[in-house]
Amino acid sequence: MKFAIFGDIHANLEAFDAVMEDAKALGADQFVCIGDVVGYNANPHECVARLQELGCPVVKGNHDEEASATTEIVGLNPLAHAALEWTRRQLTQEDKHWLRNLRMVRQVRDFTIVHATLDTPTSWAYVMNRFDAMASFSYQFTPVCFFGHTHTPRFYVKALSVSLDSSESLRIDAGRKYFVNVGSVGQPRDGDWRSAYALYDHDNQQITIRRVPYDIETAQRKIRAAGLPDQLAERLALGK
């Protein structure tokens, strides 16, 4: 059994399709999303529809929450604010209802998924280092938890202490806990423009971070055609 675990799609349909093609070619037969389906890019409705077609486990991200809310958007940077205002106009009421009702934390088989942190999932805090990860480990009751939100793939490992493993592939050992950031499908921020997701070979207890090129020019052209801020198109090529 192989799981493709992905998130931070951020309405980038070209990236999402490329990740799905890569995962299926590698034998993935289960799919899991750690949230932020929408925001920033130009195909929010289409990405929601693709995910609904998969029928896979999904948790809510902060952009999913804001895009489906009826209250005024506050506390976001100008780029995110502009993109979310536009996104609200593109989503159907059915899309918003689906996003609004996503759970914050889920257990899938013997692992957990969350968008941001396990200790305070509704506060949308960022796990930027091993000290941040320590707080979530206290609330992690499965050997592995997958998360996102920072758009940067990372492996945090808890044995006697918490360490950061910078490899691209990791074997799960009994007696340890793993807090795994799967990176971003639609807007990577680690200096690599290619989409990121995790491939979890459950039978062999191996997790690999995959990087997948996609049709970035089409994604950028759509952003500009939609009238979204040009910086959103430019940053895709920079991976930040």
Secondary structure by P-SEA (a helix, b strand, c coil): cccccccccccaaaaaaaaaaaaaaacccbbbbccccccccccaaaaaaaaaaaccbbbbcaaaaaaacccccccccaaaaaaaaaaaaaccaaaaaaaaacccccccccbbbbcccccccccccccccaaaaaaaaaaccccbbbbbcccbbbbbbbccbbbbbcccbbbbbccbbbbcccccccccccccccbbbbbbccccbbbbbbbbbcaaaaaaaaaaaacccaaaaaaaaacc
